């Protein structure tokens, strides 16, 4: 039973009100760096000792898929303007006709009915920034040909204008997204007020209450942040200022963006491991690279490519550093989680998505502020390569259930 179309419109309105906020990281990115001489380590090097499935679905290549995407902007009315490349005139369609092919095995197609049966009576939360929300909106479209959700955000125990809560009544499934661009507590600290590149304070040892106060009740939690760590930051621990990144203060210790990134994940994983009664499966979706070329976002930078990179085009240095920083903390959390009976899974997309410079909105996405035109080489078109993330997600969910003996092998 589908919800009336007005419920879809209600969801769209509530989502659109957040677009301006979630678009801010676009302004903080750098242009291209020289390629690396070596590639990222694959997920097989993470020490995963699961015997249920020997296939490394994150090792493979993009191949032509003539059948095209699961949905279009006409069949899914939930695509927001920021990601709706077809609505705003993108002329090429080839970027939607590639699919990830693991070496030696297959990544199953996304089965919406199967996904909904797996999550029947459960809850899922995306925690992080606007790229994480981009994945959630991909999931909404993948499910839309089976059923729609009702927006229940105003019924949350702690209603927030920044977070969204949706309910699929036919499956008793709750899908939420918690806006937390740093994962830890933060605030504006620029005397001139908030702007696209203003100074912010991070309290690196305090989890952001936006998600931390509610997350213990969720069965599946997908963690992901990245691009906000490019802006000027003040770092606090134990309530004391310990240093900063790009703050231009001579009397404050200079620390890297990777330090703040490392501590944010360390605090996040420690929080999840210490939550009383938390039994959820935690997924880390790794760093998603931008593809600005020929300049920064505000001086001509764009992403005009219409085909994937070949594997010879190596990933940039800072992307690798962000990836390795978060994976190091993930490894520690996973090892500790095993002792506590908690599962941690890696959605290892960094190098995979580096190969897809053709998948961004570029000039074909629109933000709420129509007076500002920014080439978007951070977020992803819908439909587009980001739909693969949800293929990975359901694959790992099925693998986790197989490990616990709650799903038949041929499901």
C-alpha positions in Angstrom: 0.0 0.0 0.0 1.6 3.3 -1.1 1.3 6.5 0.8 -0.6 9.3 -0.9 1.6 11.5 -3.1 1.2 14.4 -0.7 3.3 12.5 1.8 6.1 12.4 -0.8 5.8 16.1 -1.2 6.0 16.5 2.6 9.2 14.6 2.6 10.6 16.6 -0.2 9.9 19.9 1.5 11.5 18.8 4.7 14.6 17.5 2.8 14.9 20.6 0.7 15.0 22.8 3.8 18.4 21.1 4.6 20.0 21.4 1.2 21.7 24.7 1.9 23.2 23.4 5.1 24.4 20.2 3.6 25.9 21.9 0.6 28.5 23.8 2.6 31.3 21.3 2.3 31.5 21.9 -1.5 33.2 25.2 -0.8 36.1 23.7 1.2 37.8 21.5 -1.2 41.1 21.6 -3.0 41.9 21.0 -6.6 43.8 18.1 -8.0 47.2 16.8 -6.7 49.8 14.7 -8.4 48.8 11.0 -8.6 50.3 8.5 -6.2 52.8 5.9 -7.2 50.9 3.1 -5.5 47.3 2.3 -4.9 45.3 2.0 -1.7 45.4 -1.3 0.1 42.4 -3.4 -0.6 39.9 -4.6 2.0 41.6 -8.0 2.1 44.4 -6.4 4.1 42.1 -5.4 6.9 42.5 -8.7 8.7 38.9 -9.8 8.2 38.8 -13.4 9.2 35.2 -14.2 8.2 35.0 -17.6 6.5 31.4 -17.2 5.2 32.4 -15.5 2.0 35.9 -15.4 0.5 35.0 -13.0 -2.2 36.4 -9.5 -1.9 33.7 -7.4 -3.5 35.7 -4.3 -3.2 38.4 -5.5 -5.6 37.3 -5.3 -9.2 36.6 -2.8 -12.0 33.8 -0.8 -13.5 32.3 -2.5 -16.6 29.7 -1.4 -19.1 26.1 -2.3 -18.0 23.8 -1.5 -20.9 20.6 -2.1 -18.9 21.2 1.2 -17.1 20.1 2.3 -13.7 17.5 1.0 -11.3 15.4 4.1 -11.5 15.3 7.5 -13.2 14.4 11.0 -12.1 11.0 10.3 -13.6 10.3 7.0 -11.8 11.6 8.3 -8.5 10.0 11.6 -7.3 12.3 11.8 -4.2 15.5 13.0 -5.9 16.3 16.5 -4.6 17.5 19.1 -7.0 21.1 19.0 -5.7 21.5 15.5 -7.2 19.0 15.6 -10.0 21.4 15.9 -12.9 18.8 14.8 -15.6 16.3 17.4 -14.5 18.8 20.2 -15.0 20.0 19.2 -18.5 22.9 16.9 -18.2 23.3 15.8 -21.8 25.2 12.5 -21.5 23.7 9.3 -20.1 26.7 7.0 -20.2 27.6 7.6 -16.6 24.5 5.7 -15.5 25.5 2.6 -17.6 28.5 1.3 -15.6 28.4 -1.3 -12.9 31.0 -2.5 -10.4 32.3 -6.0 -11.2 34.4 -7.8 -8.5 37.2 -10.0 -9.6 36.2 -13.7 -9.5 32.7 -13.3 -8.2 29.5 -11.2 -8.5 28.0 -8.3 -6.6 24.3 -9.1 -6.6 21.9 -6.5 -7.9 19.9 -4.6 -5.3 16.7 -6.4 -4.5 14.3 -3.9 -2.8 11.9 -6.5 -1.6 14.7 -8.6 -0.1 16.2 -5.6 1.6 12.8 -4.6 3.1 12.3 -8.2 4.4 15.8 -8.1 6.0 15.0 -4.9 7.8 11.4 -5.8 8.7 10.8 -4.6 12.3 14.3 -3.0 12.5 15.9 0.4 12.2 18.7 2.0 10.2 20.6 5.3 10.7 23.0 7.2 8.4 25.2 9.4 10.6 27.4 12.0 9.1 27.5 14.7 6.4 25.7 15.5 3.2 27.5 12.7 1.2 26.1 10.2 3.7 22.7 11.7 3.2 23.3 11.4 -0.5 23.5 7.6 0.0 20.3 7.6 2.1 18.5 9.3 -0.7 19.8 6.7 -3.2 18.3 4.1 -0.9 15.0 5.8 -0.9 14.9 5.7 -4.7 15.9 2.0 -4.7 13.0 1.2 -2.4 10.5 3.5 -4.1 9.2 1.0 -6.7 8.1 -1.2 -3.8 6.9 1.3 -1.2 7.3 4.9 0.1 8.0 6.1 3.6 6.2 8.6 5.8 8.1 11.4 7.4 7.9 11.1 11.2 10.6 13.5 12.0 8.4 15.6 14.3 7.6 12.5 16.4 11.3 11.9 17.3 12.1 11.8 21.0 14.5 14.7 20.4 13.2 16.5 17.2 15.8 18.4 15.3 15.7 20.5 12.1 18.9 18.8 11.0 17.9 15.1 11.2 15.2 13.2 9.3 13.2 10.1 10.4 11.1 8.1 8.0 8.8 5.1 8.6 7.9 2.3 6.2 4.7 1.1 7.9 4.3 -2.1 5.8 7.6 -3.3 7.1 7.7 -1.6 10.5 11.1 -0.2 9.4 12.5 3.1 10.5 15.1 4.9 8.4 16.9 7.9 9.9 19.7 10.3 9.0 21.5 12.3 11.7 23.3 15.4 10.5 26.7 15.4 12.1 29.4 16.6 9.8 32.3 16.1 12.3 30.7 13.2 14.4 32.0 15.0 17.5 30.6 18.1 19.2 31.2 21.3 17.3 30.3 25.0 17.2 31.0 28.1 15.1 33.9 30.2 16.4 34.4 32.8 13.7 33.8 36.3 15.1 32.5 37.3 11.6 29.8 34.6 11.8 29.3 31.4 9.9 30.3 31.2 6.2 31.4 28.5 3.8 35.0 28.6 5.2 34.6 30.1 8.6 36.4 28.9 11.7 34.8 26.1 13.8 35.7 24.5 17.1 35.7 20.7 17.5 35.6 19.0 20.9 37.4 15.9 19.9 36.6 13.8 22.9 32.9 14.5 23.0 30.5 12.7 20.6 27.9 14.9 18.9 24.7 14.6 20.9 22.7 14.9 17.6 23.3 11.2 17.1 24.8 9.9 20.3 21.7 10.3 22.4 19.5 8.2 20.1 21.7 5.8 18.3 21.7 2.9 20.8 18.2 1.8 19.6 19.2 1.3 16.0 20.0 -2.1 14.4 22.1 -0.8 11.6 24.3 2.3 11.7 26.3 3.7 8.7 29.0 6.2 9.7 30.6 8.5 7.2 32.2 12.0 7.2 35.0 13.8 5.3 34.8 17.1 3.5 34.1 19.3 6.5 37.6 18.6 7.8 39.0 20.8 5.1 37.8 24.0 6.8 39.7 26.0 9.5 39.4 24.1 12.8 40.2 24.7 16.5 40.8 21.4 18.4 39.7 21.0 22.0 40.2 18.0 24.4 39.2 17.9 28.0 37.7 21.3 27.5 41.1 22.8 26.6 42.4 24.2 23.3 45.2 21.9 22.2 45.8 23.2 18.6 44.3 24.0 15.3 44.2 23.4 11.6 44.5 26.3 9.2 43.5 28.9 11.9 46.4 31.3 11.2 47.1 31.9 14.9 50.8 32.0 15.8 50.3 31.2 19.5 48.3 28.0 18.8 49.9 24.7 18.0 49.4 23.8 14.4 47.9 20.3 13.9 46.9 18.5 10.7 43.3 17.9 9.5 44.1 14.2 9.8 44.6 14.6 13.6 41.1 15.9 14.0 39.8 13.2 11.6 41.5 10.5 13.6 40.2 11.7 17.0 36.7 12.1 15.6 36.5 8.5 14.6 38.3 7.4 17.8 35.6 9.1 19.9 32.8 7.9 17.7 33.8 4.2 17.9 34.5 4.5 21.6 31.0 5.9 22.1 29.4 3.1 20.2 31.4 0.5 22.0 30.4 1.9 25.4 26.7 2.5 24.8 24.6 0.4 27.1 22.3 -2.0 25.3 23.7 -1.1 21.8 23.5 -4.2 19.7 23.6 -2.7 16.3 25.9 -3.5 13.3 28.1 -0.5 12.6 29.3 0.2 9.1 32.1 2.6 8.2 31.7 3.9 4.7 35.1 5.1 3.8 36.2 8.5 2.5 34.6 9.6 -0.8 37.0 11.6 -2.9 36.1 14.8 -4.8 37.1 15.3 -8.5 37.7 19.0 -9.0 40.1 19.6 -11.9 41.6 22.8 -13.4 41.1 24.8 -10.2 39.3 25.1 -6.9 35.6 25.2 -6.5 35.5 29.0 -6.8 38.0 29.6 -9.6 37.1 27.4 -12.5 37.3 23.9 -10.9 34.9 21.4 -12.4 34.4 17.7 -13.2 33.5 17.5 -16.8 34.6 13.9 -17.5 32.0 11.5 -19.0 33.8 8.2 -18.5 35.5 6.5 -15.5 39.2 6.7 -15.0 41.3 3.8 -16.0 43.1 2.1 -13.1 46.3 3.7 -14.1 45.1 7.0 -12.8 46.1 6.7 -9.1 44.3 8.2 -6.2 45.5 11.5 -4.7 47.7 11.7 -1.6 45.3 13.4 0.7 42.5 11.0 -0.2 44.7 8.1 0.7 45.7 9.8 4.0 42.0 10.3 5.0 41.3 6.7 4.1 44.1 5.2 6.1 43.4 7.4 9.1 39.8 6.2 9.5 40.6 2.6 8.7 43.2 2.5 11.4 40.5 3.5 14.0 38.1 1.1 12.4 40.5 -1.8 12.9 40.8 -1.0 16.6 37.1 -0.8 17.0 36.4 -4.0 15.1 38.9 -5.9 17.3 37.3 -4.5 20.5 33.8 -5.1 19.2 34.5 -8.8 18.7 35.2 -9.0 22.5 32.0 -7.2 23.2 29.8 -9.2 20.7 29.5 -6.1 18.4 29.9 -6.3 14.6 31.8 -3.6 12.6 31.8 -3.8 8.8 33.7 -1.8 6.2 32.1 -0.3 3.0 35.4 0.2 1.3 34.5 2.7 -1.5 37.4 5.2 -1.5 39.4 3.8 -4.5 36.3 2.5 -6.2 34.7 5.9 -6.3 38.0 7.7 -7.2 37.6 5.9 -10.6 34.3 7.7 -11.2 35.0 11.4 -11.9 32.0 11.2 -14.3 29.4 10.7 -11.6 29.1 14.1 -9.9 26.4 16.8 -10.6 29.0 19.3 -11.6 26.9 22.2 -13.0 23.8 20.1 -13.4 22.7 20.1 -9.7 20.9 23.0 -8.0 21.0 24.1 -4.4 18.3 25.9 -2.6 20.1 29.2 -3.0 19.6 29.6 -6.8 21.6 32.8 -6.7 24.8 30.8 -6.0 26.2 28.6 -8.8 28.8 26.1 -7.7 30.2 23.2 -9.6 29.5 20.2 -7.4 32.3 17.6 -7.7 31.6 16.1 -4.2 28.1 14.8 -4.2 26.8 12.2 -6.7 24.1 12.3 -9.3 21.0 10.2 -8.7 20.8 7.7 -10.3 24.5 7.1 -10.5 27.5 5.3 -9.1 26.5 6.0 -5.5 23.7 3.4 -5.9 26.6 0.9 -5.8 27.1 1.8 -2.1 23.7 0.4 -1.3 24.5 -2.8 -3.2 27.6 -3.1 -1.0 25.4 -2.3 2.1 22.9 -5.0 1.5 25.6 -7.5 0.5 27.3 -7.0 3.9 24.0 -7.1 5.8 23.3 -10.5 4.2 26.8 -11.7 5.0 26.4 -10.6 8.6 23.1 -12.5 8.9 24.7 -15.6 7.4 27.4 -15.5 10.0 24.7 -15.4 12.7 22.7 -18.2 11.0 19.7 -16.1 10.4 19.7 -16.2 6.6 19.7 -19.1 4.2 22.8 -19.4 2.0 20.9 -19.0 -1.2 18.9 -16.0 -0.1 
